[in-house]
Amino acid sequence: MLRFFRSDGGHLAAIEPPRDGALPHDAIWIDVSEPTRDEEQAVERQLGIGIPTREDVTEIQTSSRLLEEGGTLFMTGIVPYGDKHHKLETLPLTFVRAGDRLVTVRYGHPESVDRFVHRAAEGRLTPDSADAVLAALLESIVDRIADRLEFIGGDMKRIEKLIFRRGTQNAAVGSRLSLGRRIHELQNAIEILGAHHQVVFEIRGCLQSFVRLLGFRRSHHPDVPCAHRFAAIEEDLKAIADYDADLTASMEFMLDATVGLIDVQQNKVIYILSIVGMVLTPPVLIASVYGMNFDVMPELHWAWGYVWALLLMLASAAGPYLLFKWKGWL
């Protein structure tokens, strides 16, 4: 699908495609979305450039994503898309800077780009040149990335409170929480952290691709009217990349801490069973002795023999318990 936009009184305005298939002469931005072969050939023929194919834009070499041919810049960045509550996907987005036109080529529908195109079609955007369109589109993408990371950062605060129950109120809640439920809660936190870690990793790749893209554009077109906007976008990308790195470090710490807390909770079970076993061993030994039923056993015919055995077992259980308590092991 091809969409054409021109500058009309300081605003972007959509242009109806000519019936003869020619490209509008006053279009400053051409959005090429999942083009057919005929649409690709029409753009290539009339602009004298080659439209990158799906295979071209998915190559990982920087030389394949950022190149200059005859004064035309081909720049590919990785755009994240997907709902906040679902798995993040990424999509290559190619910017072709040819003469006084900007051509965007994409094989998908990232919401940041679709929203930008929709606003442009309604005349709500003010770019008046190809570089201004490129700057505004990059700002929209960067804002979307920042929103996604802010969502993750907010959710991590919730997970942190779940993992580390601090304060008297949380301590009281934790004291009523069953051991099994607490372990299940921590396991659920690990799954959420794993999902967030994957998203942050994907976004890091997107940020790096746009940092390289802007550096490549600056090296070839350093003196454009929108240079200050591109410089501001680069600063934003660096700040977001730092925030991304902080989130990654926090996730790794929280993941290690959660695994450690699960080990502590599970060790509590073993610890309690060990104490119970040590406390019950002497009474079991006494019961075993008096359960042998030998004929020659002084206590066998005592009137108080049964009470004596019960008191002896109780004392033998209380002894280890008091000893452990005195040693601070309980």
N, C-alpha and C positions, 0 to 999 in steps of 0.2 A: 504494500500500500504506500502511495506517495502523498505527502501533504506539503503544501507550499505556503510560505508566509512572507509578507513584505512589510516594510515600515510605512505606516500610514498615520501621519500627524503625531509622530512620537510613540505610537503604539504598534504592536505586531497585529497584523490582520491576515486572516486566512484568504487564500486565493483559490478560486475554482480552477481545476486543471483544464487547460485548453482542449477543445475537442479534437484538434489535429495531433495531440500527443506531444506537442512541443513543450519545453519548460518555460514558465513565465520569465520574461527578461528582467523583471524587477524583484524577483524572489531573492531574499537574503538568507533564507533558511529553507532547506529541503529535508524533510523527515522521511527517511526510507525505512519502513517497518515491514519485516518479513516479505521482501519484494519477490515478485515473480521474475522469471528470466527476461520477459519482455520489458518489465519496468527497469531492471538492472541495465539492459542494453540501451534503453532510452536515455537514462541518466549518463551512462558512460559515453554514448555517442555525442550528446549535446554539450557535455562539460569537458569531454576529452580526458576523462580520468577512469581508472578501474575501480569498480565497487568491490570492496573486500567480501569474500564469500564467508559462509559460516565456518568453514575449515580454517580460513586465514585468520579470523579473529580469535579462534580458540588456541592458537599456538602460544606457547609460553615464552618463547624467546623475545627479549625486549626489542631486538632488531626487527622482528616481525610485527610488533605492535606500534612501534614509533619509527616512522621513516619519512623522508622527504624526497619527492620525485618531481623534478621540473618546477620547483616553487610551490608545489602542493604538499600540504602536511597531512599525513595519515596518523592519527593518534587514537589508540584504543585503551579504554579504561574498563575496569570491572565494577559493575553496578550491583549492589545487593537488592533483593526484593523478596517479598513474602510478608505475611501477617506476623505481628509480634508474637502471637501465641502458637505459631507453627514453624516448621523448619525453614531456615533461611536458605535461599537459593541465590546464585550469582549469575550474571549475564554480561558478556562482552558488549560494550557500546563504543562504536567507532565514530570519531569526529574527523571529517575531511574538510580541511580549510583550503578552498580552491578559489583564488581570485578574491572577489568581494562577496563570496557565498560561503555558507556553512552547510555541510551535508552530514546528517547523523544517520548511521546505519545500525540497525539492531534486529535481532532475530528472537524477539520476545517482547514482553510487556511489563517492564519494571514500573511500579506505581509512581516513582518519583518523576520519570520521564513522561508517562501517560498523563499525570496531573499537570505537568508543565505544558504539554501539548494542548490539553483541554483548556487551560487558562489562556493560552495564546489564541486558540480558536475563538474564544469569547472576547478577545481584544482587551484583556486585563493585564497584559505585559507591555513594558515600555522600551525594550531594546530597540535601537535604531540602526544597528550594524551587525555584521556577522560576528565580530568579536564580542559585542555586547550580548548577543544571544548565547554565545558559548559561555561567557562569564555567568549569566543568569542561570543557565542550565546546570553548570557545575555547582553553583550555590544551592540550587534545589536538591541536587544529589547529596551534597555534603550535609545539608540540613537533615535529610532523611537518615543518613548514617548516624549523625549525632543523636537524633531522636531514638534510634534503635539502641544505641549504647546507653543513653540515659534511662531507658526502660529497664535494661539489664542491671544498671547500677542501682536503681530503686528496688528491684526484685532481690538483689543480693543483700540489701540491708534487711529485708524481711527474712531471708534465709539465715543471715548472721544471728538475728535475734532468736530464731528457732534452734540454731546449733548451740549458741552460747547463752543459756538462760541465766541472766544476771539480775541482781536486785532481789529484794525480799519477796515481792509479788511473784516474780518468775520462779524464785526458789520454791515458794509454796506450791505453785502449779507443778513444778518438776517433781516435788516430793509426792504428789498424788498420781503422777504419771506412771503407769505400769512399765516394767522393764521391757516387755515385748513391744509395747506401743512406742516407747522411746527409741528402741533400735529400729523399728519400722520408720519412724519419723526421720531418723538420721539417714537411713538408706534412701528415702525419698529425696532428701536434700542432696545426696550424691548424684542422683539421676538428674535433678534440675541443674546442678552445677555442671555436669557433663554436657547437657544441652546448651547451656549458656557459653561454655568454653568453646564449643564448636562454632557457635555464631560469632564470638569475638575473634576466633582464628580466621574465619572467612572474611570478616570485615577488615582485619589487618591487611589481608591481601588486596582488598579493594582500595584501602588508603594508600598503600605502597604504589599501586598502579597509577593513581591520580597524582601522587607526588612526582613520580617519574614523568607523567604526561605534562604537567605544568612546567617542570624543569626543561623538557624538550621544547615546548612551545616558547618559553622565554628565551631560550638560546637561539631560536630562529626568527622570532618576531618580538624583539625586546622593547621596541618603542611603538606601542599601540595606545590609542586613547584610553583603553580599559586596563592599562598596565597596573594601576593601583588596585583594581578589583581582583586581578589575578594574584597579586602579591598578598592581598588580604586572605584569599582562598587558600594559598599555600600556608600562611600562618595558622589558619583554622585547621587545616589538615594535620599540621605538626602537633597542635594542641590536642586534637582528637586522637592522634596516634599515641601521644603520651598517656591520655586517659585510658585508651585501649590497653596499653602496657600495664597500667596500674590495676585495671580490672583483672587482667590475666594473673598478675602476681597475687591479688586478693583471692581469686578463685583457687589457685594452687595451695595457698595457705589454708583456706577454709576446707578444701578437699582433704588435705593431710590431717587437719584437726578433726574432721568428721570421722575419718577412718580410725584415728586414735581414740576418739570417744566411743566408737562402736566396740573397739577392743577392750576399753575400760569397762563398758557395760557388760560385755560377755565375760570378762574376767571376774566381775562381781558374782556371777552365777557360780563359777568354779570356786571362788573364794568362800562363798556361803556354804556350798556343799562340802568343802574341805573342813570348815569349822564344825559343821553338823556331824560329819564323820568322826572327827577327833573327839567331840563331846559324847557321842553315843557309843564309842568303842569300849570304854570301861564297863558301862552297864551291860552291854551285850556279852562281855567276857564273864561277868558275874552270873548272868542268867544262864550262860552255857555251863558254868561249873555246877550250878544247882540243878541244871536239867539233866545231869548224867545219871541221877537216881541209883547211886551205889548203895548197897545194904549198909555198909559201915560209913555213915555220914552223920556227924554229931547233930547237925541242925535238922535232919530229916524228920525227927519225931518231936521237935520243939513245938509248943503251942503257939509261940510267937515267931516261929521260923519264917513264915510267909512275910510278916511285917518286917522282920529283920532284913530279909533279902531285898524288899522294896526300898527300905531306907538306905541300905548299902548301895543299891544301884543309883538312887537319887543323889547321894553324896558323891559317888564317883563321877556323875555327870556334872554336878555343880563345881567340883574341884577344878577340872580343866577350864570351865567357863570363867570362873573367877580369876584363874591364873592368866588367861588370855586378856581379860579385861584389865588386870593390873599391869600387864606388859604393854597395853595400848594397842593390841592387835585387833580389837573389836571397836 
